Amino acid sequence: MALAEQAAPSVLARIDKVWAASGILLLGVLAFDLSQFGETLIFLGESWLWTAPFILFSCALSASIAATALDKPLAEVLRKRATVAVLLAGVFGALSPFCSVSVVPLVAGLLGAGVPLAPVMAFWVGSPLIDPEMFLLTVGIIDLPFALTRAMTAIFSGLMAGFITLALLRFSWVREPLRPDIPFDKLGTVYGTGCGIDSDRPVMLAFWRDPARRSGFLTQARSIAIFMAKWLTLAFVLQSLLLAWVPADQAAHLLGSGEWWTVPLAALVGIPTYLNGYAAIPVIDGLLELGMEKGAAIAFLIGGEVTSLPTAMAVFAVVRRKVFVLYLALGLGSAILMGWLTQIMSAIG
């Protein structure tokens, strides 16, 4: 009996709480709503089919930065030219193909490599909001003026987030934004440094020629991928249930009055009901035809992309709580501010 009692806690300790939460949710849905269980599985599969290529690319790129030993010189250059780095990151973010979820492992890798938070935050906030394909799709489905408004608000949101973060650089939690328990010490273990990456290693772009670097790359990429997979699986399950209980089109019908409060409400509505940048375009087009204000539409798009449930959970998993709160504040603040500016410009025009 004593051995059994000792074994039980050790078994429970080995069970990952995030995977367990996803399993319990799915079992609960299966028990109480069989049709919703099927829809949740379909949603989970479609979400992973859409995001998996970006996640894998992000994990590989993050691990490559460490494996090539580019982390230290890259971080040094960006620290010395912080203002230029924020400007470039804000503009480049609008041109990158990463969605709100897939950009998280890349951002975590950049932070793990020592890249300052300010340019990373500019890229982080601006990247999910627009890309060339999304811009063309918005032109085709809605119109060119709305696509241009969306592009400009994406760039401004990224730049605003980056420069606000740069102004907070004196705080220690801004200088060390990552949680201490995320898997970015794998390469350090491979190279015998115990923790982190050996900063004295020479840069080697063709890292796969070195067995130690190649092994370290595979170890870190796999660790990041598994870490992100468990959090995103839980987030996708939760989002499928929220979308079933709070449909986006019904919630957004509240946003057509043109009152000042519709913009912040749209930003908040986007958190539980947002799909993704491409799927949202026809939904927004239909809501605009039903009378939704453009400012509310912009707030819904920005708030939904930057602070949607899967994104928020992924961000929470990799950064310290204060950085997470900063991220949410910048995301919602950008959504509301850009929405109000769009309302004002629409009224003037």
Buried (B, 14 or more C-beta within 10 A) or exposed (E): EEEEEEEEEEEEEEEEEBBEBBBEBBEEBBEEBEEBBEBBBEBBEEBBEBBBEBBBBBBBBBBBBBBBBBBBEBBEEBBEEBEEBBBBBBBBBBBBBBBBBBBBBBBBBBBBBBBBBBBBBBBBBBBBBBBEEBBEBBBEBBEEEBBEBBBBBBBBBBBBBBBBBBEBBEEEBBEEBBBEEBBBBBBBBBBEBEEBBBEEBEEBEEBBEBEBBBBBBBBBBBBBBEBBBBBBBBBBBBBBBBBBEEEBEEBBEBBBEBEEEBBBBBBBBBBBBBBBBBEBBEBBBEBBEEEBBBBBBBBBBBBBBBBBBBBBBBBBBBBBEBBBEBBBEBBBBBBBBBBBBBBEEBEEE
